[in-house]
């Protein structure tokens, strides 16, 4: 009997690499002879670098970079191993959250009018300095709504106002001040490098499903700020279309990470891919899944939004195509989770159903994962 455990992190309580062993421990209490394969997963957010480095035998490269409000912090990018990196074609993986993430700010510091992706651009530059010819950028967990202006500036792009004065470090408030974009000094290595963007959202840049309306409130934006940011992003898209000849306003994924998706496409020629699918490819999940009798996936919260490219659905759809049943484990199950049945998830186990509160579930997550692993084994493997 073969079981594949392929979970994402339980955000705020347990990283992906520790979720699988806890579930395995519970299963082995019931089915000690089972062959259990653990493959930690991610979808482009925090933890993606560690997952991909573990899977490929890569290494972490430390970098000093600018955080969202302009201070210098210790950051990093990953250099993939195995077939994904070689002397002639090194592959880097970057988490924008490592330099431009919401977790780097306190509650009172959160304000997308003033946060920047400049540090993400510095991580990209560091990867280019390392000789990387392929760069994967995971863009979950952002603190920013600057359309990727800061990122572009770090790589040499200049932005000018109506008086011809170069603008300062890009942020939400500067979007409507951009009168001209000059890409003549963009790092020349960019054109010789392929960029893949790992994203778990397909939002457009502007409008009710755009970066400002959907995501900036969780980054500290007031309703007035949301309107101003949306207007700024729309205006910015027009300048990009005029000066670069690229129309990214309604492109799916352009609104990811406060419009960083748009910036990566417009300035670096990046291709946006569903994050979970890209990770599935890099970790070679299909081969690991062959011959499995059951697949177990999961993450901290599972709800209707999980269907839009999150890890559990990426895993379950692959398993469904191979005729393998899938169950999921979540810290909590939210509204609309029943829609996941059509994506191949037969049953969802909730840690909160055992203890009754989010706080206790987060505090006791490993212990509870062992208990749920045991229950899954009793339900499916005896």
matplotlib code that plots the C-alpha trace (Angstrom):
import matplotlib.pyplot as plt

x = [0.0, 1.4, 0.3, 1.5, 1.4, 1.7, 0.6, 1.3, 2.2, -0.4, 0.2, 1.2, 1.7, 3.6, 5.8, 5.1, 8.1, 6.8, 3.1, 3.8, 5.8, 3.0, 0.4, 2.7, 3.1, -0.7, -1.0, 1.7, -0.2, -2.9, -1.0, 2.6, 3.6, 2.4, 4.8, 4.5, 6.1, 6.2, 6.4, 6.0, 4.3, 3.7, 1.9, 4.2, 3.8, 6.0, 7.8, 8.0, 11.8, 12.4, 10.1, 11.8, 15.3, 14.5, 13.1, 16.0, 18.9, 19.5, 20.9, 19.9, 21.8, 21.7, 21.1, 20.7, 17.7, 15.2, 12.1, 8.7, 9.3, 12.9, 14.9, 17.6, 17.0, 18.5, 16.8, 17.5, 16.9, 17.3, 19.5, 17.8, 19.7, 19.3, 18.2, 16.9, 20.3, 23.6, 26.8, 25.3, 21.7, 21.3, 17.8, 16.9, 13.7, 12.7, 9.9, 8.9, 7.7, 11.3, 11.9, 8.5, 6.2, 3.5, 5.0, 7.9, 5.7, 3.9, 0.2, 0.7, 3.3, 0.9, 0.1, 0.2, 0.4, 4.0, 5.3, 7.6, 8.8, 12.2, 13.7, 12.2, 14.0, 17.2, 16.7, 16.3, 19.5, 21.3, 20.1, 21.4, 24.7, 24.8, 24.6, 21.0, 19.4, 16.0, 14.3, 11.1, 9.4, 6.8, 4.5, 2.4, 2.2, 3.0, 2.8, 2.7, 0.4, 3.0, 2.4, 6.0, 7.4, 10.0, 11.1, 11.6, 13.6, 16.0, 16.8, 17.4, 14.0, 13.4, 10.1, 9.6, 6.9, 5.3, 8.2, 10.8, 12.0, 12.8, 10.5, 11.7, 11.3, 8.1, 5.0, 1.3, 1.2, 3.5, 1.5, -0.5, 2.6, 4.2, 4.3, 7.0, 8.8, 12.4, 13.6, 16.9, 18.9, 17.1, 19.7, 20.7, 20.9, 17.1, 16.6, 18.9, 16.9, 13.6, 11.2, 8.4, 5.9, 4.4, 1.0, -2.1, -4.4, -5.6, -6.9, -6.7, -4.7, -7.7, -11.4, -13.5, -11.4, -8.2, -5.2, -6.5, -10.1, -9.4, -6.1, -5.0, -7.5, -5.6, -2.4, -3.7, -5.7, -8.8, -11.7, -10.4, -6.9, -8.5, -10.1, -6.9, -4.8, -7.2, -7.2, -3.4, -3.0, -5.4, -3.5, -0.2, -1.4, -2.2, 1.4, 2.8, 0.6, 1.7, 5.5, 6.1, 3.4, 2.2, -1.4, -1.5, -4.6, -6.9, -4.4, -5.1, -2.6, -1.5, -3.1, -1.2, 1.0, -0.4, 0.3, 3.8, 2.5, 1.9, 5.3, 7.1, 5.2, 5.7, 9.4, 10.8, 8.7, 7.6, 5.2, 2.6, 2.0, -0.3, 2.0, 0.9, 1.3, 4.8, 5.8, 4.2, 6.5, 9.7, 9.2, 8.2, 5.1, 3.5, 6.3, 6.1, 2.3, 2.5, 1.1, -0.3, -3.5, -4.3, -3.1, -3.3, -3.0, -3.9, -3.2, -4.1, -7.5, -9.6, -12.6, -14.1, -10.9, -8.9, -10.3, -8.5, -5.1, -4.2, -2.0, -4.7, -6.6, -3.4, -2.5, -6.1, -6.6, -3.3, -4.4, -7.9, -6.4, -4.4, -7.5, -6.2, -8.5, -7.5, -8.4, -7.4, -6.6, -7.1, -6.7, -10.2, -12.8, -14.5, -17.5, -17.8, -15.4, -17.9, -17.1, -13.7, -15.4, -15.6, -11.8, -11.2, -11.1, -13.3, -13.3, -11.8, -10.7, -10.6, -8.4, -10.9, -13.5, -11.4, -10.6, -13.2, -11.1, -8.6, -6.2, -6.0, -5.7, -2.7, -1.1, -1.5, -1.2, 1.3, -0.4, -3.7, -2.2, -1.1, -4.7, -6.2, -3.6, -4.7, -8.4, -7.6, -5.9, -8.9, -11.3, -9.4, -6.6, -7.8]
y = [0.0, 3.4, 6.8, 10.1, 13.1, 16.4, 19.3, 23.0, 24.9, 25.6, 29.4, 30.9, 27.6, 24.9, 24.9, 22.3, 20.2, 19.5, 18.8, 15.6, 13.8, 14.5, 13.0, 10.0, 9.3, 9.0, 6.7, 4.4, 3.8, 2.1, 0.8, 0.4, -1.5, 1.3, 2.9, 6.6, 9.3, 12.8, 15.7, 19.2, 21.6, 25.3, 27.6, 30.6, 32.1, 32.0, 28.7, 28.1, 28.5, 26.0, 23.5, 23.7, 23.7, 20.6, 18.8, 19.6, 19.6, 23.3, 26.0, 29.3, 32.4, 35.2, 38.8, 42.2, 43.9, 46.7, 45.8, 47.4, 50.7, 51.2, 49.7, 47.1, 43.5, 40.1, 38.3, 35.4, 33.6, 30.0, 28.3, 25.1, 21.9, 18.7, 19.2, 22.8, 24.3, 23.7, 25.6, 27.0, 27.6, 28.2, 28.5, 30.8, 30.9, 34.1, 34.8, 38.4, 38.1, 37.6, 41.3, 42.9, 40.7, 41.8, 39.7, 42.2, 45.0, 45.6, 46.3, 50.0, 50.0, 48.4, 51.0, 50.1, 53.8, 53.8, 50.3, 49.2, 46.2, 47.7, 44.9, 42.2, 43.9, 43.7, 39.9, 39.5, 41.5, 39.3, 36.2, 37.7, 38.5, 34.8, 33.9, 32.6, 32.4, 31.2, 32.9, 31.7, 34.5, 33.5, 36.4, 35.6, 37.5, 41.0, 44.2, 46.3, 47.9, 49.7, 47.8, 46.5, 50.0, 49.6, 46.2, 47.8, 50.7, 48.3, 46.8, 50.2, 51.4, 55.2, 56.8, 60.6, 63.1, 65.8, 68.1, 65.6, 64.9, 61.3, 59.9, 58.4, 54.8, 53.4, 53.1, 53.4, 57.2, 57.7, 55.7, 58.7, 60.9, 58.8, 60.7, 58.8, 55.5, 55.0, 51.4, 52.2, 51.4, 48.2, 45.6, 44.0, 40.6, 40.6, 39.9, 36.9, 35.5, 33.7, 34.6, 32.4, 33.9, 31.5, 32.9, 31.5, 34.2, 35.4, 38.8, 41.6, 44.8, 47.1, 47.1, 45.2, 42.1, 44.1, 44.4, 47.4, 46.3, 42.7, 42.8, 46.2, 46.3, 43.5, 45.5, 48.4, 50.4, 52.4, 52.6, 56.0, 54.5, 51.6, 54.0, 56.0, 52.9, 51.5, 54.8, 54.9, 51.3, 52.1, 55.2, 53.3, 50.6, 53.4, 54.7, 51.2, 50.7, 54.0, 53.9, 50.1, 49.0, 46.4, 46.1, 44.4, 46.1, 43.1, 40.3, 37.5, 37.6, 41.2, 42.1, 39.6, 41.0, 44.5, 44.6, 43.1, 40.5, 43.4, 44.8, 41.5, 40.9, 44.4, 45.0, 41.5, 39.6, 37.2, 34.3, 33.9, 30.3, 28.8, 28.5, 25.1, 23.7, 25.1, 23.6, 20.2, 20.3, 21.2, 18.6, 15.9, 15.1, 13.0, 10.4, 10.4, 9.8, 6.8, 3.7, 5.5, 4.1, 7.4, 11.0, 13.3, 17.1, 20.1, 23.6, 25.9, 27.0, 25.4, 27.2, 28.3, 30.2, 27.0, 26.1, 29.0, 27.4, 26.7, 23.7, 21.2, 21.5, 21.4, 18.1, 16.6, 17.4, 15.6, 12.6, 12.6, 12.4, 9.4, 7.7, 8.1, 9.2, 12.4, 13.6, 17.0, 18.1, 21.7, 23.8, 25.1, 24.7, 27.8, 28.7, 27.0, 24.2, 21.7, 22.8, 21.0, 17.6, 18.2, 18.8, 15.4, 16.0, 13.3, 14.5, 17.3, 16.8, 19.8, 20.3, 22.8, 20.1, 18.3, 21.3, 23.9, 27.0, 28.4, 29.4, 26.0, 24.3, 26.5, 25.8, 22.0, 21.6, 18.8, 16.8, 17.2, 16.3, 13.0, 12.4, 13.2, 11.0, 8.2, 8.9, 9.0, 5.6, 4.2, 5.6, 4.7, 2.2, -0.5]
z = [0.0, -1.1, 0.3, -1.0, 1.5, -0.4, 1.8, 1.8, 4.9, 7.7, 7.6, 10.9, 12.6, 10.7, 7.6, 4.9, 5.6, 9.1, 8.2, 6.3, 9.0, 11.6, 9.3, 8.5, 12.2, 12.6, 9.6, 10.8, 14.0, 12.0, 8.9, 10.0, 6.8, 4.4, 2.0, 2.7, 0.5, 1.8, -0.7, 0.8, -1.6, -2.2, -4.6, -5.0, -1.5, 1.5, 1.8, -1.9, -2.0, 0.8, -0.9, -4.2, -2.8, -0.7, -3.8, -6.1, -3.7, -4.1, -1.8, -0.2, -1.2, 1.4, 0.2, 1.8, 0.3, 0.9, 2.8, 2.0, 3.8, 2.7, 5.5, 4.8, 5.9, 5.5, 2.7, 0.3, -3.0, -3.8, -6.4, -7.6, -8.0, -10.1, -13.7, -13.0, -12.6, -14.3, -15.0, -18.3, -17.1, -13.4, -12.1, -9.2, -7.2, -5.5, -3.1, -3.4, 0.2, 1.3, 0.6, 0.0, 2.2, 4.6, 7.4, 7.5, 8.8, 12.0, 12.0, 12.3, 9.5, 6.9, 4.2, 0.5, -0.4, 0.7, 0.4, -2.5, -4.4, -4.8, -2.7, -5.0, -7.8, -5.8, -5.3, -9.1, -9.6, -7.2, -9.1, -12.3, -10.6, -9.7, -13.4, -13.4, -16.8, -15.5, -12.6, -10.9, -8.9, -6.3, -5.7, -2.7, 0.6, -0.7, 1.4, -1.8, -4.4, -6.6, -9.8, -9.7, -10.2, -7.4, -8.8, -12.2, -10.7, -9.0, -12.4, -14.1, -15.3, -14.9, -14.2, -14.7, -13.8, -16.0, -15.3, -16.4, -12.9, -12.0, -9.4, -6.1, -5.0, -6.4, -4.2, -4.5, -4.1, -7.1, -9.7, -10.8, -11.0, -13.7, -17.0, -18.9, -18.6, -19.8, -20.1, -21.9, -18.8, -17.9, -16.9, -20.3, -18.7, -18.5, -22.2, -21.9, -19.0, -18.9, -16.0, -14.7, -12.2, -9.7, -8.7, -7.0, -8.3, -11.7, -10.8, -13.4, -12.6, -12.1, -11.3, -8.8, -9.2, -9.4, -7.1, -5.1, -4.5, -3.7, -1.8, -0.6, 2.3, 4.0, 3.4, 5.4, 2.8, 3.7, 1.3, 0.1, -0.5, -2.4, -4.8, -5.2, -5.8, -8.4, -10.3, -10.1, -11.4, -14.3, -15.2, -14.9, -17.3, -19.8, -19.6, -20.0, -23.1, -24.6, -23.8, -24.0, -26.4, -23.9, -22.8, -19.4, -17.8, -18.2, -18.4, -15.9, -13.1, -13.7, -10.4, -8.3, -5.5, -5.9, -9.6, -9.4, -11.9, -14.4, -13.8, -14.2, -17.5, -18.8, -17.9, -17.8, -20.3, -17.6, -18.1, -15.3, -14.4, -11.7, -8.7, -7.6, -11.1, -11.4, -8.1, -9.1, -12.2, -10.4, -7.6, -10.1, -8.2, -11.0, -10.8, -7.0, -7.3, -9.6, -8.0, -5.0, -3.4, -1.6, -1.8, 1.2, 0.8, 2.8, 4.1, 6.9, 5.5, 2.8, 1.3, -2.0, -2.9, -2.7, -6.1, -7.7, -8.1, -4.4, -3.6, -2.5, -5.8, -7.9, -6.1, -6.2, -9.9, -10.8, -8.7, -10.2, -13.7, -12.5, -10.9, -7.4, -4.5, -2.6, 0.9, 2.4, 5.9, 6.9, 10.1, 9.3, 6.6, 5.3, 3.2, -0.2, 0.4, -0.9, -4.5, -4.1, -4.6, -8.3, -8.2, -6.8, -3.0, -1.6, 2.0, 4.1, 7.7, 9.9, 13.0, 14.5, 14.5, 17.1, 19.4, 18.6, 18.2, 15.7, 18.5, 20.0, 16.6, 15.8, 19.1, 18.9, 15.1, 15.0, 17.7, 15.9, 12.5, 14.0, 15.2, 11.9, 10.1, 12.2, 11.4, 7.6, 7.9, 9.8, 7.1, 4.0, 4.6, 7.0]

ax = plt.figure().add_subplot(projection="3d")
ax.plot(x, y, z, "-o")
ax.set_aspect("equal")
plt.show()
